[in-house]
Amino acid sequence: MHTSLPDFDMPNEEQVHLAAESFRLLSDPTRIKILWALLQGESNVACLAELADAAPTAVSQHLAKLRLAGLVKGRREGTFVYYSAADDHVRRLLTQGLYHADHVDRGDLSSSAHTSG
């Protein structure tokens, strides 16, 4: 049925797996706070811990997982590591997730046809 649609295209297994892993990592509220803070600018663990209201050790563990998934990158300067969002895809992904959550929270899913980015 779907294969008869002219523009129908399923993602391959690797794409599906990687997307699911990214969404799994974004299912944690602390990680969303960390990523949102990093979208505002580069930061270190201590500052992110304060912004996310979490222990620095927990933030370090979250950052390690986000880095492995390619959502965050780090830059070493002396003994400090400064983190930032990996790229603009992360910004769009998180912004769309928060936009959707805002509309679900307000019970307004009629705007789902609106897309940005």
Backbone as CSV, one residue per row, in Angstrom:
resi,resn,N_x,N_y,N_z,CA_x,CA_y,CA_z,C_x,C_y,C_z
1,MET,0.818,-1.189,0.000,0.000,0.000,0.000,0.867,1.260,0.000
2,HIS,1.735,1.432,1.010,2.582,2.614,1.068,3.594,2.651,-0.069
3,THR,4.070,1.467,-0.475,5.095,1.437,-1.518,4.565,1.931,-2.855
4,SER,3.261,2.025,-2.990,2.702,2.546,-4.233,2.721,4.076,-4.270
5,LEU,3.012,4.714,-3.134,3.117,6.177,-3.094,4.424,6.591,-3.761
6,PRO,4.385,7.555,-4.658,5.571,7.902,-5.436,6.751,8.413,-4.607
7,ASP,6.517,9.133,-3.520,7.603,9.698,-2.732,7.852,8.953,-1.423
8,PHE,7.302,7.747,-1.311,7.456,6.984,-0.077,8.890,6.478,0.042
9,ASP,9.500,6.747,1.207,10.882,6.339,1.429,11.077,6.050,2.908
10,MET,11.411,4.811,3.237,11.676,4.431,4.634,13.149,4.650,4.942
11,PRO,13.467,5.110,6.166,14.880,5.220,6.545,15.489,3.828,6.684
12,ASN,16.806,3.740,6.503,17.444,2.430,6.649,17.589,2.084,8.138
13,GLU,17.959,0.855,8.414,18.028,0.362,9.801,19.013,1.157,10.650
14,GLU,20.154,1.525,10.084,21.135,2.286,10.854,20.600,3.663,11.225
15,GLN,19.927,4.326,10.289,19.332,5.631,10.578,18.300,5.518,11.686
16,VAL,17.465,4.496,11.620,16.429,4.287,12.636,17.070,4.054,14.002
17,HIS,18.098,3.220,14.037,18.775,2.919,15.300,19.414,4.176,15.893
18,LEU,20.120,4.944,15.075,20.788,6.148,15.572,19.785,7.208,16.035
19,ALA,18.691,7.353,15.308,17.660,8.314,15.714,17.027,7.886,17.042
20,ALA,16.734,6.597,17.170,16.144,6.093,18.414,17.094,6.313,19.585
21,GLU,18.392,6.114,19.369,19.372,6.331,20.428,19.421,7.812,20.822
22,SER,19.367,8.702,19.853,19.348,10.139,20.158,18.106,10.504,20.958
23,PHE,16.953,9.995,20.543,15.713,10.282,21.277,15.765,9.692,22.686
24,ARG,16.367,8.503,22.826,16.493,7.887,24.149,17.323,8.786,25.063
25,LEU,18.424,9.304,24.533,19.274,10.175,25.337,18.576,11.478,25.701
26,LEU,17.687,11.932,24.842,16.959,13.168,25.113,15.737,12.955,26.010
27,SER,15.530,11.731,26.462,14.370,11.456,27.312,14.620,11.822,28.775
28,ASP,15.794,12.331,29.078,16.136,12.703,30.457,16.030,14.219,30.627
29,PRO,15.250,14.698,31.598,15.083,16.144,31.791,16.400,16.897,32.032
30,THR,17.323,16.294,32.773,18.604,16.962,33.026,19.376,17.147,31.728
31,ARG,19.340,16.145,30.865,20.044,16.265,29.579,19.417,17.348,28.708
32,ILE,18.112,17.483,28.763,17.453,18.550,27.998,17.902,19.913,28.522
33,LYS,17.973,20.060,29.840,18.442,21.321,30.426,19.888,21.612,30.009
34,ILE,20.723,20.587,30.060,22.126,20.747,29.678,22.228,21.175,28.216
35,LEU,21.521,20.481,27.356,21.570,20.822,25.930,21.030,22.224,25.677
36,TRP,19.949,22.578,26.339,19.383,23.917,26.144,20.404,24.983,26.558
37,ALA,21.064,24.752,27.686,22.088,25.697,28.138,23.221,25.785,27.114
38,LEU,23.619,24.653,26.552,24.702,24.655,25.570,24.293,25.319,24.259
39,LEU,23.013,25.332,23.965,22.545,26.031,22.766,22.654,27.546,22.942
40,GLN,22.743,28.001,24.197,22.905,29.425,24.462,24.372,29.831,24.367
41,GLY,25.263,28.857,24.473,26.692,29.142,24.386,27.517,28.082,25.083
42,GLU,28.794,28.122,24.820,29.748,27.176,25.382,29.771,27.288,26.909
43,SER,29.988,26.142,27.571,29.983,26.152,29.034,30.821,25.005,29.578
44,ASN,31.172,25.100,30.868,31.901,24.010,31.521,30.955,23.251,32.457
45,VAL,31.467,22.169,33.028,30.647,21.292,33.868,30.073,22.028,35.077
46,ALA,30.884,22.830,35.753,30.419,23.519,36.957,29.240,24.440,36.651
47,CYS,29.354,25.197,35.580,28.278,26.120,35.209,27.030,25.342,34.789
48,LEU,27.218,24.284,34.019,26.077,23.461,33.581,25.392,22.812,34.778
49,ALA,26.170,22.381,35.758,25.593,21.757,36.954,24.692,22.746,37.681
50,GLU,25.146,23.985,37.776,24.343,25.018,38.430,23.064,25.290,37.633
51,LEU,23.199,25.436,36.321,22.040,25.725,35.482,21.012,24.587,35.474
52,ALA,21.510,23.349,35.498,20.622,22.183,35.447,20.186,21.722,36.826
53,ASP,20.687,22.395,37.872,20.387,22.018,39.257,20.707,20.541,39.488
54,ALA,21.945,20.185,39.128,22.399,18.798,39.262,23.830,18.790,39.773
55,ALA,24.257,17.662,40.295,25.627,17.516,40.783,26.597,17.507,39.595
56,PRO,27.770,18.114,39.767,28.755,18.115,38.678,29.113,16.718,38.173
57,THR,29.175,15.733,39.064,29.496,14.369,38.612,28.395,13.815,37.712
58,ALA,27.149,14.116,38.053,26.032,13.663,37.217,26.066,14.356,35.860
59,VAL,26.362,15.654,35.855,26.441,16.408,34.601,27.560,15.848,33.728
60,SER,28.698,15.518,34.328,29.806,14.920,33.577,29.391,13.620,32.909
61,GLN,28.648,12.792,33.643,28.174,11.525,33.074,27.195,11.769,31.935
62,HIS,26.295,12.718,32.100,25.354,13.056,31.033,26.102,13.567,29.802
63,LEU,27.076,14.436,30.014,27.854,14.985,28.903,28.612,13.896,28.155
64,ALA,29.145,12.933,28.876,29.870,11.829,28.232,28.951,11.063,27.287
65,LYS,27.737,10.794,27.738,26.773,10.069,26.892,26.343,10.921,25.703
66,LEU,26.085,12.190,25.947,25.675,13.085,24.855,26.795,13.250,23.832
67,ARG,28.011,13.246,24.313,29.169,13.368,23.413,29.320,12.125,22.547
68,LEU,29.175,10.956,23.152,29.264,9.702,22.399,28.187,9.623,21.315
69,ALA,27.040,10.217,21.589,25.932,10.191,20.619,26.079,11.287,19.558
70,GLY,27.100,12.122,19.700,27.319,13.172,18.712,26.425,14.387,18.890
71,LEU,25.818,14.527,20.062,24.936,15.665,20.318,25.682,16.841,20.943
72,VAL,26.844,16.561,21.537,27.648,17.563,22.226,29.106,17.376,21.820
73,LYS,29.844,18.470,21.794,31.283,18.383,21.563,32.009,19.148,22.652
74,GLY,33.259,18.774,22.882,34.045,19.413,23.924,35.325,20.007,23.361
75,ARG,35.788,21.058,24.022,37.029,21.727,23.636,37.852,21.911,24.904
76,ARG,39.060,21.353,24.903,39.921,21.437,26.089,40.724,22.730,26.047
77,GLU,40.739,23.395,27.212,41.557,24.588,27.384,42.227,24.475,28.737
78,GLY,43.500,24.098,28.734,44.212,23.843,29.990,43.602,22.642,30.680
79,THR,43.176,22.832,31.926,42.574,21.724,32.674,41.053,21.695,32.554
80,PHE,40.500,22.661,31.834,39.047,22.732,31.690,38.601,22.220,30.328
81,VAL,37.388,21.673,30.298,36.752,21.301,29.038,35.503,22.157,28.904
82,TYR,35.379,22.788,27.771,34.214,23.613,27.473,33.358,22.873,26.457
83,TYR,32.097,22.754,26.762,31.174,21.991,25.928,30.271,22.913,25.127
84,SER,29.822,22.403,23.996,28.846,23.113,23.168,27.995,22.079,22.446
85,ALA,26.860,22.524,21.941,26.014,21.640,21.138,26.790,21.287,19.868
86,ALA,26.617,20.082,19.393,27.415,19.587,18.271,27.193,20.373,16.987
87,ASP,25.947,20.713,16.690,25.661,21.417,15.444,24.240,21.963,15.462
88,ASP,23.848,22.576,14.376,22.521,23.190,14.318,21.394,22.153,14.298
89,HIS,21.709,20.913,13.921,20.688,19.854,13.960,20.185,19.657,15.382
90,VAL,21.101,19.737,16.345,20.732,19.577,17.754,19.781,20.696,18.165
91,ARG,20.074,21.924,17.714,19.206,23.061,18.017,17.795,22.808,17.473
92,ARG,17.700,22.389,16.237,16.379,22.162,15.634,15.647,21.018,16.321
93,LEU,16.364,19.956,16.630,15.757,18.798,17.292,15.179,19.183,18.650
94,LEU,15.972,19.878,19.455,15.515,20.257,20.795,14.420,21.315,20.727
95,THR,14.571,22.274,19.842,13.561,23.322,19.704,12.228,22.730,19.282
96,GLN,12.245,21.819,18.329,11.001,21.186,17.885,10.375,20.342,18.995
97,GLY,11.219,19.629,19.764,10.706,18.838,20.881,10.032,19.712,21.929
98,LEU,10.657,20.835,22.262,10.071,21.749,23.245,8.832,22.445,22.686
99,TYR,8.860,22.776,21.408,7.697,23.383,20.746,6.506,22.418,20.804
100,HIS,6.779,21.153,20.502,5.720,20.136,20.548,5.199,19.976,21.979
101,ALA,6.112,19.917,22.949,5.704,19.763,24.355,4.834,20.925,24.800
102,ASP,5.170,22.133,24.363,4.389,23.315,24.714,2.970,23.199,24.174
103,HIS,2.829,22.707,22.952,1.502,22.572,22.358,0.706,21.421,22.975
104,VAL,1.391,20.343,23.337,0.717,19.243,24.026,0.232,19.722,25.385
105,ASP,1.087,20.471,26.080,0.750,20.979,27.411,-0.482,21.877,27.364
106,ARG,-0.598,22.655,26.313,-1.735,23.569,26.171,-2.919,22.893,25.473
107,GLY,-2.743,21.639,25.072,-3.829,20.945,24.385,-4.075,21.447,22.985
108,ASP,-3.089,22.105,22.393,-3.229,22.688,21.065,-2.345,21.968,20.061
109,LEU,-2.829,20.874,19.551,-2.066,20.141,18.548,-2.491,20.521,17.136
110,SER,-3.406,21.458,16.996,-3.853,21.866,15.673,-2.763,22.600,14.907
111,SER,-1.740,23.094,15.603,-0.638,23.804,14.956,0.453,22.852,14.482
112,SER,0.194,21.550,14.545,1.243,20.597,14.192,1.640,20.677,12.736
113,ALA,0.860,21.321,11.911,1.227,21.475,10.501,2.354,22.485,10.348
114,HIS,2.553,23.333,11.372,3.620,24.330,11.316,4.966,23.655,11.524
115,THR,5.900,23.919,10.638,7.242,23.396,10.812,8.221,24.538,10.639
116,SER,9.332,24.409,11.331,10.395,25.398,11.154,11.700,24.677,10.957
117,GLY,12.652,25.396,10.385,13.995,24.839,10.191,14.054,24.072,8.987
